[in-house]
Amino acid sequence: MAFISALGFFLIAIGILVTIHELGHFLVAKKLNVKVLRFSIGFGKVLKSFKYGETQYTLCALPLGGFVKMLDENESPVDASEKHRAFNQQNVYRRIMIVAAGPIANFLLAIALYTVVFVIGVNGVKPVVGALENPSIAQQSGIKTGDQLLSVNGVLTPTISEFSINFIQSLDENPLYINVMSSTSTLKKLELNLSGDFLSNPEQGVDRYLGFKFALPKFEAIIDQVVPHSPASIAGLQTNDKILSANHVHIDSWHDFVGVIQSSPNKKINLQVRRNGDVLNTILTPKTKNGLAKAGVSVLVPTGYSNKWLVRVKKDIFESFIAANNKVYQLTLLNLKMIKKMIMGDTPLNQIGGPISIADYASKSAQIGFVSFLSFLALISIGLGLLNLLPIPLLDGGHLFFYLIEIIKGSSISQSFQQILTKFGLFVIISLTVVALYNDLLRLL
């Protein structure tokens, strides 16, 4: 079931992203009166096809891309009456406009998606510092347990996500300041004394790099809901039950209880439970689902939790559009930094993800909610736009590189040289695909 869900959301995500990308090429080509012979989503065997006007529209079996086929003398003979509509007959600047339109469409899609996200509003946890490591960057910079991280170099950070993104975006700035509010409401401006290279291991997270854990609410181990026919239901657990101990070890919080469950897939757990003043004993056997041990219960969230820990970031349409542009700009720079690090060998290639990773993240983001899925689509759209702008033959960036050479030297490069570079580009793309699939399989296993 999880596989079907992941596949379904993968097809939705890729279908949207590829369609918008190819639509960019298509609309600009039509606007410049270049004849479009075929608009295809996917490659390989044609599943569905119809013709409208002069263009054949097709949906193909392999959903890993698409293409717009234009009239071109380099591919087939063109009737004299239509030569003016052939792609190769357009001047270099018109060709650049057509080719660049695909990646630009992906960036515009990301801006549109983030605009919708900010209008709807995003819930996030306030960035409050929990346990500190000693020594650490945070401790040496004067950050204390209980401090709320208000901004990074003047950019407000109302949530953990916003703090992390803005911190990474500001890594090249020197010095780097953060404004914090202590647990006693005292405002402080601190300079971070950074050491080490965060981007060499971004998976560690900003908090671990700085040397602290974000504070999270400590809930009592009291059950709110029990899923019917779940392991918890079979064990006889009920709403308002308080877990006192598991395998004779005291349970101090819901976090402790979850830890026991996750470390005991398909194993019996002896529980001691308080119910209406009475102490009861039962046996819970968590079942494995999607690789994780599950019991089928949720925690009772105390009144006032959302006011203390959560913040909702919501803007009007104009503010959302400005914020979306800024977000896309920040994420684009962050992606460029990561690409540079990979090229220089400073970041391991295991950071590259492929279709399996995309499918997994698409499914998980959709399960969290509509806003989460839109944010995921925007993030992947930025990545797709940047990927296509890389100066690798066969990609849009490769064609743009050829056109840049043409502008500089005053004539196009020879077909034979283009073919050599195209073979090199094919080798690079296949190599990256193999690395991405290998990483995907390692994560899957």
N, C-alpha and C positions, 0 to 999 in steps of 0.2 A: 504493500500500500504506500509506504514511504517512497519507494522507487517511482511509482506511478505519479505521486504528487510532485516529486522533484522533476520528473520528466515533463510533466504538464506545465509547471511554472517556468521551466527552462525554455520550452517552446514559445510560451507567451512572451518572455523577456527578450529572447533572441529575435523573435518575429517582429516585435515592436522596434527594436534597435536597428535591425537590418533594413526594415521597410523605410524608416525615417532617413537612414543614411543614403539608400539608393534613391529615395524620393528627392533628396537634395540634388544629386546629379541630374535626375530626370527633369525636374522643374526648370533648372537653369538652362539645360540643353534645349528644352522646348521654347523657353523665353528667347534664346539666341537663334531660333529657327534651325537647329540641328535636328536631323531626322533620327528618331529613336525607333529602332527595329524591335527591340525586346526589352521588357522590364521583368526581371526574374528574382524571386525570393527563393533562396536555396540553390543547390547544385544537383547534377545527376538526373535521374529519371523524373520526367514530368508527371506530376500527379493530377494537376488541373491546369487548363489553358483556355484562354479566350482572347479574341482580337477586338479591340476597340479603336476605331480610326486606323491609323497606320502602324500602331504598336501592338505586338503580341505580349500578353501578360501571362506569366507562368508561375506556378507553385511547384517546387521540386522536392525530391525525397530527402536530400541531405541539408538540414537546416543550419548550416554553419556559415552562412554568408549570402551573397546575392550579387547581381550585376545588372548594369544597364548597357545594352549593346546598341551602339550608334552606327549610322552609315559611315563607312570608312574605307578609303581606297587601299589601305594597307592590309585589309582583310579580304576584300572581294571587289570585283569590278563594279564601278558605279556609272550609271547612265549619265550622259553629258548634261541632260536637263536637270539633274539633281546634284551635280558636283558642288554647287554652292552651299548645299546642305550637309555635305560630308564633314565629319569631325576633323579629319586631317587637313581640310582646306581652310579651317578657321585660323585666324592669327593667334600667336602664342598667348596673348593676354586673355582671349576668349576661351582658349583651352584650359588655361589656369583657373578661370572662373568656374568652368564646368567640373573639373577634377576636385577643386578645393571645396565645392559645395557640399559634398558628402560628409567630410569631417565637420564642417561648419554646422551642418544640420544636426549632428550629434551634440555639439556644444549648445546649440539653441534648444534642443530637446531637454538637456540637463537643466538649463535655466528655467524652462517652462515647468518642469517637474518640481524643482525646488521652490518655485514661486507658489505652486499649489500646496506643497508641504507646509510652507510658512504661513499661508493663509489659513489652512486647516488648523495648524498649531502642532507643536511637537512637545511631548512630555519627556522630561529628563530628570535625573537625580542631581541635586546640587553638589558641586565639587567641594566636599568637605574632607579635610585630611584626617585619616585615622591613625593607625599605628605607624610610627617612624622607625626607620633603621638608623643605627649609629655605628660607624659614621655613614653619612650619605650626603648627596647634593642638597637635599631639602633641609636636613638638620644643620649643615654648615652655612646655609643661606638664611637661617633664622626662622624657618617655617616650623610651626608648632602643631601638635595634635589639637584638633578642633577648629583650626583656621579654615575659613571658606575662601576659595580662590576666586576673586572677583573679576580680574582682567589680566591679560598678557600684553605688555607694551601698549596699554590704552584700549585694547579691544576687549569688550565685555565677554565674559565666559559664564553664562548662567547655569550651564549643565556640564557634566563630566565630559560629554562628547565635544562640546564647544571648547572646553579648556584644552583637551587633547589635540584637536585640530589646530587651534590657534597657537598652541605651544610649538607644534611641529613646524608650522608655517613660519614661525619667528626664529627658528634655530640659527639662521644666518645673520640675524641682527645682533649687534654688540654695542652696548650691554643689553641684557634681556631682563626686564623688570616685571614683577607681578604685584598687583594690589591684593591684599588679603584683609579679611575681617576676622578678628580673633573671637573666641567663644564668649569673651566679655564685651563684644561689639567695638573693640578698638581697631581703627583702620591703620594699616601699615603698608609701606611700599618697600619691597625687598628686591635686591639684585641677585639673580641666580648665578652662582659660580659653577658653570657647567664643566663637566669633564667626560671624556669618552665620546664616542660617536653613536648617537641614538639610531641613526638611519642604517647602521651596519647590522642592527638586530631590532627592527621595528616591532616584531611580534611580542617583545617583552612588555610593551605598554609604557606609556608616559609615567605612570605612577611608580612602576618598578624601577625605571631608569632613574627617576629622581630620588627614590628610596623611601617610599611610603605606600600605604594602602589607603584607597578612598574609604571613608567611613560609610558604613551601610547600617540601616536600622537593625536593632537587635530585637527580634520578635520572640515571644514565648512560644514554646512548642505546643500550641493549642490548635486543634484541627477545626477548619471552617467547613469545607465540603469534602465528601467522600464520593468518588466515582463509582457508580453501580458496577458490580461484577469485577471490580478491581481487587488486587491483593489486599488492600486495606479493608474493603468491604467483606471479603472472605474471612479476614481476621477479626471481624466484628467491631471495627473502629467506628466511632460516631462523631457527629458534630459536637464541638466543645470539649472533646476528650483532651486532657493534657498529658503529654508523654513525659513520664518521670525518669525512666531509665531504659536503656537498650543493651541487652546482653550484660546486665548487672552493672553498667557504667552510667553514671548520672548524666542526664540530658539537661543542659543549662539553657539552650535556645533552639529555635527552629533550624538554625544553621547546623547545629550539632546533629540533629535528627536527620537532616538531608545527607550529611556526611556519612552517617552509618548506613543509610539506604544505598547510597551510591557505591559504597565499598563492599556491599553484600548482595550482588546480583544472584538470584536463584538460591540464596542461602537463608536459613531460618534465623529470625531475630526474636529473641525473647524480650517482649515489651512489658513494662509496668506502666499502667495508665490510671489517672485519677478521673473519675466520672461521678458527678453529683456528690462529692465528698467521700466516695468509696474508692479504694485502690484495687484495681483488677489486673490480672495477668493474661497475656495472649501471645500468640506467635504470628509474626508477619513474615511473609516470604516474597520480597520484591521480585518482579519479573523484568526481564530485559526487553527494552523497546528502543529501536533506532540506536542500539549500542549503549544505552544508558539504563541503569536500574531504576524502575519506577514502582511507586506504591499506590498511586491514585488518590492522593490527598492534597489539599491546599491549606495554607496557613491562614489563621484568623488575623486580619490586619486591624490593629487598634484604631479607634477614632482619633483624628488629628494627624495621622501619619502623613497624608499627602501635603498638609500645610507645612510640616517641618522638613520633609525630605524632597518633595517633588516640586518642580517648577514647570509651568507651561509657557513655551515660547510661541507667541502668536502675534502676527503683524497684519496691517491693512495691505491692500493689494499693491500700492506703490512701494511701501517699505519692504514687502515680500520680494518684489521684483529686484530692488536694489540689493537686498540681502542675498538673493539667489545668484545674481551676477558676481557678488563678492565671494560667495561660497564656491562657485565654479572656478573662479580665478584662483582661489587658495588651493583647491584640490588639484587643479591643473599644474600649478607650481610644485606641489608636493609630488605628483606623479612624475614630473620632469626630473626632480631631484632623485627619485628612486631609479629612474631609467639611467641617469648619469652614473649613479652608484653602481648599478649592475654592469654598465659598460666598462667602468674603471676597475671592476672586480672587487669593490668594497662591500657589496651586498650579495649574499649567496643566491644562486639561481633557484633555490627551493622556494623563493618568494613568488615565482611565476605559477599562476593557476590556469587550468584549462576548463573545458566544458563541464567536467564532473563537479569541479569546485563551484562554477557558476550555477549549475543546477541545484547544488546543495544550498548555497546562499540564497538563491531565488526562492526555494521552498521555505526555508527558515524565516526569511524576511516576510513572506506572505502570511505565514502562520502567526507572526507577531501582530500584523495589522496592515491596513491599506497604506498608511503613511510610510511605514517601514519599507514596504515593497516599492513605493514610488522613489524613496531615497536610494534604495539599491539600484533601481533602473537608472537613476541620474548618475550615480557613481560609475556604473558600467558603461554608460553612454560616453562619459568623459574619457574613460580608458580606451574605448573603441575609437573615438575621434583622434586621440593622441597616437594610438597604434598605427592608424592609417596615415598619419602625417610623418611617420618615420621614413627617412630617405632610403627605403629598401625597394628595389625594383619589384614590380607586381602589385605593390601597395600604391595608394594615391600619392604618398610622399615621394615614392620613386619616380613617378611621372612628373611631379612638380620639380624634382631635382633635374630631370632631363630638360624641362622647359627653362629652368634657371640657366643651365649651360647654354641653351639655345639663345637666350637673351644676351648673355655675355659674349659669345663668339659670333653672333649674328647669323647663325644657321643651325639647323638641327643636327644632332649627332647621327652617325651612320647606323643603318639598320643592323649591320653585323655586330657593331659594338653594343647596341641596345640588346641584342640577343644574348651576348656574353654576360652582360650585367643582369639580364633577366634570369639566366640560369643560376647566377650567384644568389640573386634574390630568392629564387625558389629553394635553394639549399638552406638559406638562413631561415626561411619560414618553416620548412619541414623540420629543421633542427629545433626551433623554438617550440613547435607543436609537440615533438617527441618529448622534450624536457617538461612541458606543461602536463602532458598525459602521464608521464612517469611520476611527477609530483602528485598528481591527482590520485594515482593508484596507491602511492605510499600513504597518503592521508586516509584513503578509503580502507586500507588494510590495518 
